[in-house]
Amino acid sequence: MSQLESAALTLAGVTLAFLAVVFAIWWLRRPRTAPAAPRQPRAPGESRLPKLSRRAEPKLEEVEISPSRLARISRKTPLEIPAEPEYETDPQPAADIEPVETALESMISEVEEEAQRIETVDAEEVTLRLVPQIPPRDAISTNSWLGGRPHPPAGMEWPRIDDQPADFLAQIGCADLPRDLWGGLGPRDGALAFFIHRRKHELRVLHLRDTGMPVTPPFTLNDPEGWFGPHGGLASGDLGAFAVRAFPEWPVDLVAVRPGDADPRSEGDPNEPGAALHDRGYDIADPAFHPFDWGSMTAMVALLEQRLDRLMTETPPGADADNSGEMEQCAALNREARARTEEIIAIVRDSAARADFSASDATAVMAGLHAIRWVKVIRSADPETGAEQIETITLPLTTHRADANLWVHDYQTILFDRAKHAWCANPDNLSAPARALFEPWWRTLAEREMAAMGHEPFRHVPDYDEERDAVLLELPTSGLMSRIFGDRDNLVVTIDKADLAIGDFSKLRVQMSS
């Protein structure tokens, strides 16, 4: 039954109740005749005389005796009868009783206004944005999050799809959902937990009446055909070994968006901030880029060791005689840079095995690397003559330039990934300079990769009917959340409104929007 029909039934009920009250008041106030006294019953053996006709008694005429005549008879002075005072009667105002018709019209008007208000609310579209908390707040008050670990009831087995453990995507606290989301359909207690097949477009949604302690997934995201896709292309190539193969556990706020409200979601290329940093250049000797634990430190030196092979440590064969001397100087400088770097790498690995990490250790290592110089040789052709041109650039080992990218930008990509996981666990794991760098960056990505519920899909979905379907969840590809769908598509989960009304989540439609 729609809310408009409910309002009509309410109007009918109120009208009948009002008429009943009016009738009751009339019944109590109607004029009544005094009932005749009941006839006394005749006692046994009692005899009564026959009724005799009565003569009409003569009517005596009233005799008016004036006061003067009465005085002569009584020989007294007649009394002066004072004139009867005139009183101004102020009649009591009659009770101001509102006519029945006026009262009914007022009630009908109120019910019609309420029905119109309900219809207006129904017509307003309310959608929900899942806004990542940056910075995160108290974990105790967090009821909704993306990635990480679900909080199932105690004893519940890990969900499986096609007899395989499923990937956990999100858990949403139903008590925090807006009352009018999905037209008021769906649960408003417990939580909805979303699990997806490791490589297929199959998904399970569980309505958890009770929640328990967090449960770690029974596997890492190591399926090459799966949904793991961290920022910067870290999932593939020789950088894949450095990725944290998990979806970060990111708490989200459920923000309702109605017509006229500001939308926290924005359009834009999520890769733009990283690309801008790459193009303008930077130096990781800046404390914002320092490693923050032994994991990030050892990953840094492992990457650096791999990239040392890219240094030009020998004079290129076939070098022009005019440039051979300069090429040899560059090669010699790079050989020295490699030797000094390998010494620092050995010190780091030895310290990681026997000492606790400290920020001062990271500062010392980065200062040592910054003191090392290396040479980048850039070959190009003269646009006019076509002759080969050689340019040499000497840089600190910690400096990145777009035209001299040895290892620094790859290290920054690894640091970005590890920092977000550590920060989600505890923001204090990062230094103040690191948070000042990453938090605004992550906030921009969150706005451009924001998940949503109860809306019209952001992109085209082949099988979607606005009248039939409700969008249960839409997850865009997100480097921040380390997930990728198709060719950077969106995962859209819809459900029939009829199924949502009865809480049946077994007939979901899972599609990719492009």
C-alpha positions as CSV (number, residue, x, y, z in Angstrom):
1,M,0.0,0.0,0.0
2,S,1.4,3.4,-1.0
3,Q,1.7,6.3,1.4
4,L,-1.0,8.2,-0.6
5,E,-3.5,5.4,-0.1
6,S,-2.6,5.3,3.6
7,A,-3.3,9.0,3.8
8,A,-6.8,8.5,2.2
9,L,-7.6,5.7,4.6
10,T,-6.5,8.0,7.5
11,L,-8.9,10.8,6.2
12,A,-11.8,8.4,6.0
13,G,-11.2,7.1,9.5
14,V,-10.8,10.6,11.0
15,T,-14.0,11.7,9.3
16,L,-16.0,8.8,10.7
17,A,-14.6,9.4,14.2
18,F,-15.6,13.0,14.0
19,L,-19.1,12.3,12.9
20,A,-19.5,9.8,15.8
21,V,-18.4,12.5,18.3
22,V,-20.9,15.0,16.8
23,F,-23.7,12.4,17.0
24,A,-22.8,11.6,20.6
25,I,-22.9,15.3,21.6
26,W,-26.3,15.7,20.0
27,W,-27.7,12.7,21.7
28,L,-26.7,13.9,25.1
29,R,-28.0,17.4,24.6
30,R,-31.4,16.6,22.9
31,P,-34.6,17.9,24.7
32,R,-36.4,15.2,26.8
33,T,-40.0,15.0,28.2
34,A,-40.4,14.1,31.8
35,P,-41.6,10.5,32.0
36,A,-45.1,9.9,33.5
37,A,-45.2,8.5,37.0
38,P,-45.8,4.8,36.9
39,R,-49.3,3.6,38.0
40,Q,-49.4,2.0,41.4
41,P,-50.5,-1.6,41.2
42,R,-53.8,-2.5,42.9
43,A,-53.4,-4.4,46.1
44,P,-55.2,-7.7,46.4
45,G,-58.8,-7.4,47.7
46,E,-58.7,-3.6,47.3
47,S,-62.0,-2.0,46.1
48,R,-62.3,1.4,44.7
49,L,-65.3,3.7,44.6
50,P,-66.7,4.7,41.3
51,K,-65.6,8.0,40.0
52,L,-68.1,10.8,40.4
53,S,-68.5,13.7,38.1
54,R,-67.1,16.9,39.5
55,R,-68.7,20.3,39.2
56,A,-66.6,23.0,37.9
57,E,-65.5,25.2,40.7
58,P,-66.6,28.8,40.3
59,K,-63.8,31.0,39.2
60,L,-63.2,33.9,41.6
61,E,-62.5,37.2,40.1
62,E,-59.5,39.0,41.5
63,V,-60.3,42.2,43.4
64,E,-57.8,44.9,43.3
65,I,-57.8,47.2,46.4
66,S,-56.0,50.4,46.0
67,P,-53.5,51.5,48.7
68,S,-55.7,54.6,49.6
69,R,-58.8,52.5,50.2
70,L,-56.8,50.0,52.2
71,A,-55.5,52.9,54.3
72,R,-59.0,54.2,55.1
73,I,-60.0,50.8,56.2
74,S,-56.9,50.3,58.4
75,R,-56.7,54.1,59.3
76,K,-52.9,54.0,58.4
77,T,-50.9,56.1,56.0
78,P,-50.5,54.2,52.8
79,L,-47.0,52.9,52.1
80,E,-45.1,54.2,49.1
81,I,-44.1,51.3,47.1
82,P,-40.8,52.0,45.5
83,A,-40.6,51.8,41.8
84,E,-39.2,48.5,40.6
85,P,-35.7,49.1,39.5
86,E,-34.8,48.4,35.9
87,Y,-31.9,46.0,35.5
88,E,-29.8,45.8,32.3
89,T,-29.4,42.2,31.6
90,D,-26.2,41.2,29.9
91,P,-27.0,38.0,28.2
92,Q,-24.2,35.4,28.3
93,P,-22.7,34.9,24.9
94,A,-23.6,31.7,23.4
95,A,-20.9,29.1,23.1
96,D,-18.9,29.6,19.9
97,I,-19.5,26.2,18.5
98,E,-17.8,25.6,15.1
99,P,-20.1,24.3,12.6
100,V,-19.6,20.6,11.6
101,E,-19.0,21.5,8.0
102,T,-16.2,24.0,8.9
103,A,-14.5,21.4,11.2
104,L,-14.7,18.7,8.5
105,E,-13.3,21.0,5.9
106,S,-10.4,21.9,8.1
107,M,-9.6,18.3,8.8
108,I,-9.9,17.4,5.1
109,S,-7.5,20.2,4.3
110,E,-5.0,19.0,6.8
111,V,-5.1,15.4,5.6
112,E,-4.7,16.6,2.0
113,E,-1.7,18.7,2.9
114,E,-0.1,15.7,4.7
115,A,-0.8,13.5,1.7
116,Q,0.8,16.1,-0.6
117,R,3.8,16.3,1.7
118,I,4.2,12.5,1.6
119,E,3.9,12.5,-2.2
120,T,6.5,15.2,-2.4
121,V,8.9,13.3,-0.2
122,D,8.4,10.2,-2.4
123,A,9.1,12.2,-5.5
124,E,12.4,13.5,-4.1
125,E,15.3,11.3,-5.0
126,V,17.7,10.5,-2.1
127,T,21.0,8.8,-2.9
128,L,23.8,7.8,-0.6
129,R,27.6,8.5,-1.0
130,L,30.1,6.4,0.8
131,V,32.6,9.1,1.8
132,P,36.0,7.7,3.0
133,Q,37.0,9.2,6.4
134,I,40.1,11.3,6.0
135,P,41.4,11.3,8.7
136,P,39.6,8.3,10.2
137,R,37.7,8.7,13.5
138,D,37.3,6.4,16.5
139,A,37.0,2.8,15.3
140,I,34.4,2.1,18.0
141,S,31.9,4.4,16.3
142,T,32.6,3.0,12.8
143,N,29.7,1.0,11.4
144,S,30.6,1.0,7.7
145,W,33.8,0.5,5.8
146,L,35.2,-0.6,2.5
147,G,37.7,-3.5,2.2
148,G,39.7,-5.0,4.9
149,R,38.0,-7.4,7.3
150,P,34.3,-8.2,7.8
151,H,32.7,-8.4,11.2
152,P,30.5,-11.5,10.9
153,P,28.6,-13.2,13.8
154,A,30.8,-15.5,15.9
155,G,31.1,-18.9,14.3
156,M,30.0,-17.9,10.8
157,E,32.1,-19.6,8.1
158,W,33.8,-17.4,5.5
159,P,31.4,-17.0,2.5
160,R,32.1,-19.0,-0.6
161,I,30.9,-18.7,-4.2
162,D,31.3,-21.6,-6.5
163,D,32.9,-23.4,-3.6
164,Q,35.7,-20.8,-3.5
165,P,36.4,-18.3,-0.7
166,A,35.0,-15.0,-1.9
167,D,36.7,-11.5,-1.7
168,F,35.2,-9.2,0.9
169,L,34.3,-5.8,-0.6
170,A,32.3,-3.8,2.0
171,Q,30.2,-3.8,5.2
172,I,27.5,-1.2,5.6
173,G,25.6,-0.5,8.9
174,C,21.9,-0.6,8.1
175,A,20.9,1.5,11.1
176,D,22.7,4.5,9.5
177,L,20.9,4.3,6.2
178,P,18.5,7.2,5.5
179,R,14.9,6.3,6.2
180,D,13.8,7.1,2.6
181,L,16.7,5.4,0.8
182,W,15.4,2.9,-1.8
183,G,11.9,4.3,-1.1
184,G,12.0,3.0,2.4
185,L,12.7,-0.5,1.3
186,G,15.4,-2.8,2.7
187,P,16.6,-3.5,6.2
188,R,17.4,-0.9,8.8
189,D,19.0,-3.1,11.4
190,G,22.2,-5.2,11.4
191,A,24.6,-4.8,8.5
192,L,24.9,-5.7,4.8
193,A,28.2,-7.5,3.9
194,F,29.2,-7.7,0.3
195,F,31.4,-10.6,-1.1
196,I,32.4,-11.2,-4.7
197,H,33.8,-14.2,-6.6
198,R,37.5,-13.9,-7.0
199,R,37.3,-13.5,-10.7
200,K,33.7,-13.8,-11.8
201,H,30.8,-11.3,-11.8
202,E,29.0,-13.2,-9.0
203,L,28.3,-11.6,-5.7
204,R,26.7,-12.5,-2.4
205,V,25.1,-10.0,0.0
206,L,24.5,-11.2,3.6
207,H,22.2,-9.4,6.0
208,L,24.0,-9.8,9.3
209,R,21.6,-9.4,12.1
210,D,24.4,-9.5,14.6
211,T,28.1,-8.6,14.1
212,G,31.2,-9.9,15.9
213,M,34.9,-9.5,15.9
214,P,36.8,-8.7,12.7
215,V,37.9,-11.8,10.7
216,T,41.0,-11.7,8.4
217,P,40.4,-13.0,4.9
218,P,41.8,-16.6,4.5
219,F,44.0,-15.6,1.5
220,T,45.9,-12.8,-0.1
221,L,44.7,-11.1,-3.3
222,N,47.1,-13.0,-5.5
223,D,44.7,-14.0,-8.4
224,P,46.1,-12.4,-11.6
225,E,42.5,-12.3,-13.0
226,G,41.0,-10.9,-9.8
227,W,39.9,-7.4,-8.7
228,F,43.2,-6.3,-7.1
229,G,44.5,-3.1,-8.6
230,P,46.4,-0.6,-6.4
231,H,47.3,2.9,-7.4
232,G,50.1,3.5,-9.9
233,G,49.8,0.1,-11.6
234,L,51.5,-1.6,-8.7
235,A,49.8,-4.9,-9.3
236,S,51.8,-5.8,-12.4
237,G,55.4,-5.7,-13.6
238,D,58.4,-5.9,-11.4
239,L,56.7,-3.7,-8.8
240,G,54.0,-6.2,-8.2
241,A,56.1,-8.0,-5.6
242,F,56.2,-4.8,-3.4
243,A,52.4,-4.4,-3.3
244,V,50.4,-5.0,-0.1
245,R,48.0,-7.6,-1.6
246,A,44.8,-6.6,0.3
247,F,42.0,-4.1,0.1
248,P,42.7,-1.4,2.7
249,E,40.1,-1.3,5.5
250,W,38.8,2.2,5.0
251,P,36.0,3.6,7.2
252,V,33.3,5.6,5.4
253,D,30.6,8.1,6.3
254,L,27.1,7.5,4.8
255,V,26.2,10.9,3.4
256,A,22.6,11.4,2.0
257,V,22.3,13.6,-1.0
258,R,19.0,15.1,-2.0
259,P,18.0,17.5,-4.8
260,G,19.8,20.8,-4.1
261,D,22.4,19.3,-1.7
262,A,26.1,19.6,-2.4
263,D,27.5,16.3,-3.7
264,P,30.8,15.1,-2.1
265,R,31.5,13.2,-5.3
266,S,33.4,14.9,-8.0
267,E,34.4,14.1,-11.6
268,G,38.0,14.1,-12.6
269,D,41.0,11.9,-13.5
270,P,42.2,10.1,-10.3
271,N,45.7,9.8,-11.8
272,E,46.0,13.6,-12.2
273,P,47.6,14.3,-8.7
274,G,50.3,11.6,-9.2
275,A,51.0,12.7,-12.8
276,A,51.4,16.3,-11.7
277,L,53.9,15.2,-9.0
278,H,55.8,13.1,-11.6
279,D,56.0,16.0,-14.0
280,R,57.1,18.7,-11.6
281,G,59.8,16.6,-9.9
282,Y,60.6,16.1,-6.2
283,D,63.2,14.9,-3.8
284,I,62.5,12.0,-1.4
285,A,65.1,13.4,1.1
286,D,62.0,15.5,2.1
287,P,60.8,13.9,5.4
288,A,57.3,13.5,3.8
289,F,58.8,10.7,1.6
290,H,60.8,8.9,4.3
291,P,60.2,5.2,5.1
292,F,58.1,4.8,8.2
293,D,58.9,1.3,9.3
294,W,61.3,-1.5,8.4
295,G,58.8,-2.9,5.8
296,S,58.9,0.3,3.8
297,M,62.6,0.7,4.4
298,T,63.6,-2.7,3.2
299,A,61.2,-2.4,0.2
300,M,62.9,0.8,-0.7
301,V,66.5,-0.6,-0.7
302,A,65.3,-3.8,-2.6
303,L,63.9,-1.6,-5.3
304,L,67.0,0.6,-5.4
305,E,69.2,-2.5,-5.7
306,Q,67.2,-3.5,-8.8
307,R,67.4,-0.1,-10.4
308,L,71.2,0.2,-10.0
309,D,71.5,-2.0,-13.0
310,R,70.1,0.9,-15.1
311,L,73.0,3.1,-14.2
312,M,75.4,3.7,-17.1
313,T,78.7,2.4,-15.6
314,E,80.5,1.7,-18.9
315,T,81.2,3.9,-21.9
316,P,78.6,3.1,-24.5
317,P,80.0,1.2,-27.5
318,G,80.3,3.3,-30.6
319,A,80.5,6.5,-28.7
320,D,81.7,9.5,-30.7
321,A,85.4,10.2,-30.2
322,D,84.6,13.8,-29.3
323,N,82.3,12.6,-26.5
324,S,84.1,9.5,-25.3
325,G,86.0,11.4,-22.6
326,E,82.8,12.9,-21.2
327,M,81.1,9.5,-21.4
328,E,83.9,7.9,-19.4
329,Q,83.6,10.5,-16.7
330,C,79.9,9.9,-16.4
331,A,80.5,6.1,-16.2
332,A,83.1,6.6,-13.5
333,L,80.8,8.8,-11.4
334,N,78.0,6.2,-11.7
335,R,80.3,3.3,-10.7
336,E,81.2,5.3,-7.5
337,A,77.5,6.0,-6.9
338,R,76.7,2.3,-7.2
339,A,79.4,1.2,-4.8
340,R,78.3,3.8,-2.1
341,T,74.7,2.8,-2.5
342,E,75.4,-0.9,-2.1
343,E,77.1,-0.1,1.2
344,I,74.0,1.7,2.5
345,I,71.8,-1.1,1.3
346,A,73.9,-3.6,3.3
347,I,73.7,-1.4,6.4
348,V,69.9,-1.2,6.2
349,R,69.5,-4.9,5.9
350,D,71.8,-5.6,8.8
351,S,70.0,-3.1,11.0
352,A,66.5,-4.4,10.1
353,A,67.5,-7.9,11.3
354,R,68.7,-6.8,14.8
355,A,67.3,-3.4,15.7
356,D,64.0,-1.6,16.2
357,F,63.0,0.9,13.6
358,S,63.3,4.6,14.4
359,A,62.6,7.8,12.4
360,S,66.2,8.9,13.0
361,D,67.4,5.7,11.1
362,A,65.3,6.7,8.1
363,T,66.6,10.3,8.3
364,A,70.2,9.0,8.3
365,V,69.7,6.7,5.4
366,M,68.0,9.3,3.3
367,A,70.7,11.8,4.0
368,G,73.3,9.3,2.9
369,L,71.5,8.6,-0.4
370,H,71.0,12.3,-1.0
371,A,74.8,12.8,-0.8
372,I,75.4,10.4,-3.7
373,R,75.4,11.9,-7.2
374,W,74.6,10.0,-10.4
375,V,74.6,11.1,-14.0
376,K,71.9,10.7,-16.6
377,V,72.9,10.8,-20.2
378,I,70.2,12.1,-22.5
379,R,70.7,11.5,-26.3
380,S,68.6,13.3,-28.8
381,A,68.7,14.4,-32.5
382,D,69.1,17.9,-33.6
383,P,65.8,18.9,-35.1
384,E,67.5,20.9,-37.9
385,T,70.6,18.8,-38.8
386,G,69.7,15.5,-37.4
387,A,73.0,15.2,-35.7
388,E,73.2,13.4,-32.4
389,Q,73.1,15.6,-29.3
390,I,74.2,14.5,-25.9
391,E,73.1,16.1,-22.6
392,T,74.3,15.0,-19.2
393,I,72.3,15.6,-16.0
394,T,73.9,15.2,-12.6
395,L,71.4,14.6,-9.8
396,P,71.3,13.5,-6.1
397,L,70.3,9.9,-5.9
398,T,67.1,10.9,-4.1
399,T,65.9,13.4,-6.8
400,H,63.3,12.7,-9.4
401,R,63.0,14.5,-12.7
402,A,60.5,13.6,-15.4
403,D,63.4,13.2,-17.9
404,A,65.7,11.5,-15.4
405,N,63.6,8.8,-13.7
406,L,65.9,6.1,-12.3
407,W,64.1,4.7,-9.3
408,V,62.6,7.5,-7.1
409,H,59.1,7.6,-8.7
410,D,58.7,3.9,-8.4
411,Y,59.7,4.1,-4.8
412,Q,57.1,6.8,-4.3
413,T,54.4,4.5,-5.8
414,I,55.4,1.7,-3.3
415,L,55.4,4.2,-0.4
416,F,51.9,5.4,-1.4
417,D,50.5,1.9,-1.2
418,R,52.2,0.9,2.1
419,A,51.4,4.3,3.7
420,K,47.7,4.0,3.2
421,H,47.5,0.5,4.7
422,A,49.5,1.6,7.7
423,W,47.5,4.8,8.1
424,C,44.2,2.9,8.0
425,A,45.4,0.8,10.8
426,N,46.5,3.8,12.8
427,P,47.1,7.3,11.4
428,D,49.9,7.8,13.9
429,N,52.0,5.3,12.0
430,L,52.8,8.1,9.6
431,S,54.8,11.2,10.5
432,A,53.2,14.7,10.3
433,P,55.0,15.6,7.1
434,A,53.9,12.3,5.5
435,R,50.3,12.9,6.5
436,A,50.4,16.5,5.2
437,L,51.5,15.0,1.8
438,F,49.2,12.0,1.5
439,E,45.9,13.0,3.2
440,P,45.0,15.8,0.7
441,W,46.1,13.4,-2.1
442,W,43.9,10.6,-0.8
443,R,41.0,13.0,-0.3
444,T,41.1,14.0,-3.9
445,L,41.2,10.4,-5.0
446,A,38.3,9.5,-2.7
447,E,36.1,12.3,-4.2
448,R,36.8,11.0,-7.7
449,E,36.4,7.2,-7.0
450,M,33.5,7.4,-4.6
451,A,31.1,4.5,-4.1
452,A,27.3,5.1,-3.9
453,M,24.0,3.5,-3.1
454,G,20.3,4.1,-4.1
455,H,21.1,6.2,-7.1
456,E,20.9,6.0,-10.9
457,P,24.1,4.4,-12.1
458,F,26.9,6.8,-12.9
459,R,27.5,5.2,-16.3
460,H,25.5,3.1,-18.7
461,V,24.4,-0.3,-17.5
462,P,22.8,-2.7,-20.1
463,D,20.2,-4.3,-17.8
464,Y,18.8,-1.5,-15.6
465,D,15.1,-0.5,-15.2
466,E,14.5,2.5,-12.9
467,E,11.0,1.3,-12.0
468,R,12.0,-2.2,-11.3
469,D,15.6,-2.0,-9.9
470,A,17.3,-0.4,-6.9
471,V,21.0,0.1,-6.9
472,L,22.3,-1.7,-3.9
473,L,25.9,-0.6,-4.4
474,E,28.1,0.9,-7.1
475,L,31.9,0.6,-6.7
476,P,34.1,2.5,-9.1
477,T,37.6,1.3,-9.9
478,S,39.7,2.8,-7.2
479,G,43.5,2.9,-6.9
480,L,43.0,4.3,-3.4
481,M,41.0,1.2,-2.4
482,S,43.3,-1.1,-4.5
483,R,40.4,-2.5,-6.7
484,I,40.0,-2.6,-10.4
485,F,37.0,-3.7,-12.5
486,G,37.4,-4.4,-16.2
487,D,39.1,-1.6,-18.0
488,R,38.7,0.9,-15.1
489,D,34.9,0.3,-15.1
490,N,32.4,0.5,-12.3
491,L,30.9,-2.6,-10.5
492,V,27.1,-2.1,-10.3
493,V,24.9,-4.3,-8.0
494,T,21.2,-4.0,-8.5
495,I,18.2,-5.8,-7.0
496,D,14.5,-6.0,-7.8
497,K,12.6,-3.6,-5.5
498,A,10.1,-6.4,-4.7
499,D,13.0,-8.6,-3.5
500,L,14.5,-5.8,-1.5
501,A,11.2,-5.2,0.2
502,I,11.2,-8.7,1.6
503,G,15.0,-8.9,2.3
504,D,15.7,-11.5,-0.4
505,F,19.3,-10.9,-1.6
506,S,19.6,-14.1,-3.6
507,K,18.7,-12.7,-7.0
508,L,21.2,-9.9,-7.6
509,R,22.3,-8.5,-10.9
510,V,26.0,-7.7,-11.1
511,Q,27.2,-5.7,-14.1
512,M,30.1,-3.5,-15.3
513,S,29.2,0.0,-16.4
514,S,31.4,1.7,-18.9
